[in-house]
Amino acid sequence: MITPKLEQLIWEGKAYYRTYIAGGSERSVLPIETNRFIIITDITYFSTLPTQEDPLANYNTIVQIYPNGVNVQLTILGERGVNRLLFRNGYSAIGDHQGGDRDYRLLPIGSHCINTYLLHTTQVAFNFAFGGNTTANFVGIVPGTESAYQPPTDYGREGQPGSVPVTTTKVFTGTNPFENSYINRPQPGVDSSIELSFPVDATTQIGSAINNASWCYPFAIVSYVEVIGEPNNIGI
């Protein structure tokens, strides 16, 4: 989303609107020239079919593969920081009328556009990985130190009447499984919060599916404004 300030810079010839297509591989890098910086204004991710199976193959066979590929995590990282976006692929089952176990052609459908305002002064990397599977859930009442409201507004917390147990921690598959907390303070006195994110490793890597066909490799259109100068001397 281009702000009035960025639009002004474009009209004045001090900035340029550009696009970059990240994808076709697990990782893409957008270089930035010296004495320039960029502001990423939006990212549009397109659904993929994360399997090497022929889309005319047995419908049930393909569906069984989906748990490792329904969710795709896109991570944007550079010296200015790391941002993660999680997308859920969409699919369309089209009748093929060939009979037997080849009744459907399964193809990806849909896209997701996220408005952003991400500033980077050095090269920016975009990496794609599958969302891992849950291996364990831990359920309990939210600790009393956590900010929470009593049902029916919220799930409540310890000491509030009618509080409902929620998933407080999930463990995901990966080379080194790790815990994600769904509450701000997983333990009393620990002031921390971990977002829903997945490790990038051999188990979440998109891998060989990229090399199969056009419906397999991930891609996203990155829209950004390239600005001449440095962030601290142009009044942004």
MARTORTI-804818 format. One record per residue: x, y, z of N, C-alpha, C in turn. Coordinates in steps of 0.2 Angstrom, whole numbers, plus 5000, padded with zeros to 4 digits. Layout:
BEGIN
XYZXYZXYZ...
***
This chain:
BEGIN
500449945000500050005000500450065000500450104995500850164994500550224998500950255003500750305007500750375003500450425006500450495003501250515002501650505007502350525007502750485002502650425001502950384996502750404989502050424988501850444982502150514980502250554985502550624984503250614981503650564984504250554982504350524975503850484973503850454966503650514961503250554963503050614958503650664958504050664963504650714963505250684960505150614958505750584954506250564959506050554966506550534971506450464973505950434970505850364971505450324965505450264965505250224960504850164962504250154959503850094961504150034957504249984960504549924957504149854960504249804956504049734958504549684957504549634961505049584962504649514963504749464959504449404959504949354963504749344969505149294973504849224972505249174972504949104971505349064966505049004964505348964959505948924963506048944969506548904973506348914980506748884985506548894992506748964994507248994990507549054993507649104987507449164988507649224983507949284986508349314983508649374986508549434982508349494984508249554981508849604983509249614978509849664980509549734980509949774984509749844984510449884983510349934978510949974976511250024982511850044981512150084986511750154986511650184992511350244993510550244990510250184991509550174990509350134996508650134997508350095002507650074999507350025001506650004999506150005004505550015002504949995007504549955003504449895006503949845003503249865005502849875000502149895002501649845002501749784998501249734998501649674995501349614997501549544995500949504993500949484987500449434985500749364984500449324988500649244987500149214983500349164979499949124975499949054977499349014978499348954980499748904976500048854979500348794975500048734977500248684973500048614974500648574976500748574983501448554986501548474985501548444979501648374979501948364971502348314971502548294964502048244961501448224964500948184961500648214955500548174950500148204944499448224947499248284945498648314947498048274945498148224940497648174938497648114942498148104946498248044950497648034955497647984958497047964963497048024968496448044969496248104973496448094980496348034983496448014990497248014991497547994986498347994987498648054987498348104984498648174984498448204991497848194993497548224999498048205005498248145005498648115010499348155011499548185006500148225006500048295009499448315009499348385010499548405017499548365022499748395029500448425029500848405024501548435024501548495020500948515017501048565012500448615012499948605016499348655015499548725017499948725022500248795025500948805022501048865020501648885017501848955021502448945024502749005028503249045023503149105023503549155019503949195024504649195024504949235029505349285025505349355027505649405024506149425029506849425027507349445032507949485029508149525033508749565031509049595037509549645036509849675042509349715046508849735043508349775047507849735051507849665050507449625054507149565050506749525054506349465051505649475052505249455046504549455047504349395043503849365046503549295044502849305042502649275036501949275034501749205033501149185035500949115035500349115030500349075025499849065020499548995020498848995018498548925017498348915010498648865007498548855000497748834998497548864993496848844990496948794985496348754984496348704979495748694975495748674969495148664966495148594962494548554964494548484961494048494955494348484949493948484943493848414940493248404939493048334936493348324929493648264929494048244923493648194918493248154922492748104918493148054915493748034917494047974914493847904918493547914923493347854927493847824931493747774935494247734939494447784944495147784946495347824951495647894948495447914942495747974939495148014937494648034942494048064941494148144942494748164945494748234946495448264945495448324942496148354941496148414947496648404951496748444957497248504956497048564956497548614954497448674959497948714960497948764965497548824963497248854968496848914966496848964971496849034969496849084974497449114975497449174978498049214980497849254987498349274990498349314996498749374996498449434997498849494997498849525004499449545006499649575012499949645011499549695014499849755014500449765019501049795017501549795022501849865022502349875026502749935026503449915029503849875025504449845028505049885024505449915028505949955026506649915026506949915021507649875021508149925017508749915020509349955017509849915013509849855015510249805012509849745008510149705005509849645002509349615006508749595003508249565007508149495004508049445008507949375006507249355008506949315003506349285004506349205004506149175009506249105009505549065011505349015007504748975007504848915011504448895015504448825018503748805020503648735021503048715023502948725030502348735033502148735040502148655042502548645048502648585050501948555053501948495055501348455058501448465066500848465069500848465076501048395079501448385084501648325087501348315094501148375097500948375104500548435106500048435110499648485112499648485120499748545123499648555130499148595132498648575135498048615137497948625144497748695146497648705153497348775153497248795159496948865161497448915160497348975157497849025156498049045163498749055164498949075171498649145173498549145180498249205183498649275181499349265179499749325178499549355171499249315167499049335160498449375159498449425155497949475153497349425150496749425153496249385150495549405153495049395149494349415152493949355153493449355157493049305159492549285153492449225152491949205147491249235148490949255143490949235136491449285132491749335134492149375131492849345129493149305133493749275132493749205136494249175135494349105138494449105146494549165149494649175156495349155158495549155164496149135167496049105174496649085177496549055184496249105189495749075192495449125197494849155195494649145188494049175186493549115185492949135187492449075187492249065179492148995178492048975171492548975166493148985168493748985163493748915160493948925153493948865149494648845147494848785148495548765146495648775138496248805137496448815130497148785128497348785122497948755120498448805122498948795127499448845129500048835125500248765123500848755120500748705114501048715109501048655103501848645101501948585100502648565098502548545090502948565086502948555079503448505077503348465071503848425069504448465066505048435066505648475063506248435065506848455062507448425064507548435072507348495074507448505081506748535083506248495085505648515087505648575092505248625092505248675097504548695099504448725104503848745107503648815105502948815103502648885102502148895107502248955111501748975116501149015113500548995115499949035112499749085118500149095123499949145128500549185129500449245132501049295132501549265138501249235143501749215148501649135149502049095146502049025147502149005154502449045158502649025165502549085169502249085175502249145179502849175180502849245179503449285179503849285173503749245168504149255162503749295157504049355155503649405151503949395144503649345140503849335134503249305130503349315123502849285118503149265112502949205110503249165104502649165099502749185093502249185088502249115085501649105081501649045077502049045072502649005072503149005067503448935066503748915061504048855060504748855058505148805060505848805058505948785051506448815048506648795041507148745041507048685039507448635039507248575034507548525034507448475029506748445029506448445035505748425036505248465033505348535033504848585031505048615024505648595021505948615015505448595009505248635005504848624999505148574995505848574994506248524990506048504983506048444982505948414975505348434972504848454975504148474972504248534968504748574969504948634965505048614958505448564957505648544951505248504946504548494949504148454945503748484940503348534941502948564937502748634939502448674935502248744936501748754942501348704944500948714949501248694956501848674956502248654962502648704965503048744961503448794964503048854967503348874973503048934976503249004973502849054973503049114971502549174974502849234974502449284977502749354973502249394972502449454969502549504975503149534975503349584980503349654977502849694979502849764977503249814982503649854979504049894984504249964980504350014984504650074982505350084983505750094978506450104979506550184980506850204985506950274987507750294986507850344983508550374983508750404989509350384992509550424998509550365004509550395010509550355016508950375020508650325024508050335028508050395033508650415035508750465040508850535037508850545030508950605028508450625022507850595022507350615017506750635020506650625027506050645031505550595031505650535030505150485031505050465038
***
